[in-house]
Amino acid sequence: VGGNLSRASEAHVVTTVMGVCVAPILRSGAKDGDDIYVAGALGLASLGMHALERRVASSLLEAAALAWRHPTPRFDAAKKMASVASAAIDLSDGLARDLAHVATASGVRVELDEAALLAHGDFYGTTTAATLLGEHLLDAILFGGEDYALVATSRSPIDGFFRIGSIREGSGVTCAGREISPRGFDHF
């Protein structure tokens, strides 16, 4: 069960949909030996927010601004992962923070592959946006939020998902062998 906490100077209309889930994929199912897969851009929406706040206009930042203004739900990706994912989470508060929830719930360590994250940034245009804004790419990927991306753990590749790491025994989140603090967006 999730929520939507935000602040703005304008009024917002919010809808809630309720239903029944026959076979939920929980945060607590990740196991040693699983790989970590993501569907959707990482860090692009937060860079889009920075571009809009700073009023930086560039055709090279349009995808980032669009990711912030009009997030895309990953319904097709959710269907593709449903039969193979051992654990999953949506990324709203940043990759490091949200994967820390998976690590804690599953009693495992998340090992992120820095080279895969950087390649992911190249693929989605996050690298270009970070460069234009003078932001550190890996920080945007690890700690940016509002991505509307899905992360799943699985023993086998998931169609449409990008492999970004693995699950091992232990606790916490690491990247390139370094412990990563679970920072990201904090509602409180």
PELINVEN-V654846 format. One line per field, one symbol per residue. ss: DSSP state (~ for helix, > for strand, _ for the rest). phi: phi as a letter, one per 30 degrees, with the letter a starting at -180 (. if undefined). burial: # if it has 24 or more other C-alpha atoms within 12 Angstrom, else .. Layout:
# PELINVEN-V654846
ss = ???
phi = ???
burial = ???
This chain:
# PELINVEN-V654846
ss = __________________________~~~_____>>>>>____~~~~~~~~~~~____~~~~~~~~~~~_____~~~~~~~_____>>>>>___~~~~~~~~~~~~__>>>>_~~~~~~~~~~~_~~~~~~~~___~~~~~~~_____>>>>>>_______>>>>>>>___>>>>__>>_________
phi = .bbbcabadcdbcbcbccabcdbdccdccdbejdccbbcjdcidddddddddddhccaddcddddddddbdcdcdddddddedbdcaaadcbcjedddddddeddcibcccdcedddddddddcidddddddcicdedddddcdbidhcccbcadbeceiccdblbcbdkaibbbhicdcdddldcdc
burial = ........................########.###################.......#########..#..#..##..##.#####################.#########.###.##..#######.##.#.###################.##..########..#####....#.####...
